[in-house]
């Protein structure tokens, strides 16, 4: 991993988290406004779309975390630090995405 890739890795996970946050809550608002939910039914079209968007973002984050962990450490201490920091921030973004996306799978929609 080069220093440039390491710098990109520092923000990549949090960019994916912010994308998930915006997409989930934006789709939730639009879906509720347009009546995509079906009251009393757990597997409404809105919930299925939200879970699919959430799962795709989680998949990207898992891929990022695994790829940062498997990257060969460079001989330079700076590159090694950037790799460790990118992995840590990717893990933080994964946990944050799990936490902020869980309500779309667990709570009632459009209450």
C-alpha positions as CSV (number, residue, x, y, z in Angstrom):
1,X,0.0,0.0,0.0
2,X,1.5,3.3,-1.0
3,X,1.1,6.5,1.0
4,X,-1.4,7.9,-1.5
5,X,-3.6,4.8,-1.3
6,X,-3.2,5.0,2.5
7,X,-4.5,8.5,2.5
8,X,-7.5,7.6,0.4
9,X,-8.1,4.7,2.7
10,X,-8.4,7.0,5.7
11,X,-11.6,8.5,4.3
12,X,-13.0,5.7,2.2
13,X,-14.8,3.9,5.0
14,X,-16.4,7.0,6.3
15,X,-17.4,8.1,2.8
16,X,-19.2,4.8,2.4
17,X,-20.9,5.3,5.8
18,X,-22.1,8.8,4.9
19,X,-23.4,7.5,1.6
20,X,-25.3,4.7,3.4
21,X,-26.7,7.3,5.9
22,X,-27.9,9.7,3.2
23,X,-29.3,6.9,1.0
24,X,-31.1,5.1,3.8
25,X,-32.8,8.1,5.3
26,X,-33.4,9.8,2.0
27,X,-35.1,6.7,0.6
28,X,-37.0,6.3,3.9
29,X,-38.4,9.8,3.6
30,X,-39.3,9.4,-0.1
31,X,-40.8,5.9,0.4
32,X,-43.0,7.1,3.3
33,X,-44.1,10.1,1.3
34,X,-45.0,8.1,-1.7
35,X,-46.7,5.3,0.2
36,X,-44.3,2.5,-0.6
37,X,-44.9,0.9,2.8
38,X,-47.8,-1.3,3.7
39,X,-48.9,-0.8,7.3
40,X,-48.9,-4.0,9.3
41,X,-46.7,-5.9,6.9
42,X,-43.1,-6.4,7.8
43,X,-41.8,-7.2,4.3
44,X,-43.1,-4.1,2.5
45,X,-41.4,-3.0,-0.7
46,X,-39.9,0.0,1.1
47,X,-38.3,-2.2,3.8
48,X,-36.9,-4.6,1.2
49,X,-35.3,-1.7,-0.8
50,X,-33.8,-0.2,2.4
51,X,-32.4,-3.5,3.5
52,X,-30.9,-4.1,0.1
53,X,-29.2,-0.6,0.2
54,X,-28.0,-1.2,3.7
55,X,-26.6,-4.7,2.8
56,X,-24.8,-3.4,-0.2
57,X,-23.1,-0.7,1.8
58,X,-22.1,-3.2,4.5
59,X,-20.7,-5.4,1.8
60,X,-18.5,-2.6,0.5
61,X,-17.3,-1.9,4.0
62,X,-16.5,-5.5,4.7
63,X,-14.5,-5.7,1.5
64,X,-12.6,-2.5,2.5
65,X,-11.8,-3.8,5.9
66,X,-10.6,-7.2,4.7
67,X,-8.6,-5.7,1.9
68,X,-6.8,-3.2,4.2
69,X,-6.1,-6.1,6.6
70,X,-4.6,-8.3,3.9
71,X,-2.5,-5.5,2.3
72,X,1.1,-6.3,2.5
73,X,2.7,-3.9,5.0
74,X,5.4,-1.7,3.5
75,X,8.9,-1.2,4.9
76,X,8.2,2.4,5.6
77,X,6.7,3.2,9.0
78,X,4.5,5.9,7.6
79,X,2.9,3.5,5.1
80,X,2.4,0.9,7.9
81,X,0.7,3.6,10.1
82,X,-1.6,4.7,7.3
83,X,-2.5,1.0,6.6
84,X,-3.4,0.5,10.3
85,X,-5.3,3.8,10.5
86,X,-7.2,3.0,7.3
87,X,-8.2,-0.5,8.7
88,X,-9.3,1.0,12.0
89,X,-11.4,3.8,10.4
90,X,-12.9,1.2,8.1
91,X,-13.9,-0.9,11.1
92,X,-15.3,2.2,12.8
93,X,-17.3,2.9,9.6
94,X,-18.6,-0.7,9.5
95,X,-19.8,-0.5,13.1
96,X,-21.4,2.9,12.5
97,X,-23.2,1.6,9.4
98,X,-24.5,-1.4,11.3
99,X,-25.7,0.9,14.1
100,X,-27.3,3.6,11.9
101,X,-28.9,1.2,9.5
102,X,-30.3,-1.3,12.0
103,X,-33.6,0.7,12.5
104,X,-34.6,0.1,8.9
105,X,-34.6,-3.6,9.5
106,X,-35.9,-3.7,13.1
107,X,-38.3,-0.9,13.6
108,X,-41.7,-0.1,12.1
109,X,-41.7,2.1,9.0
110,X,-43.4,5.5,8.6
111,X,-44.7,5.7,12.2
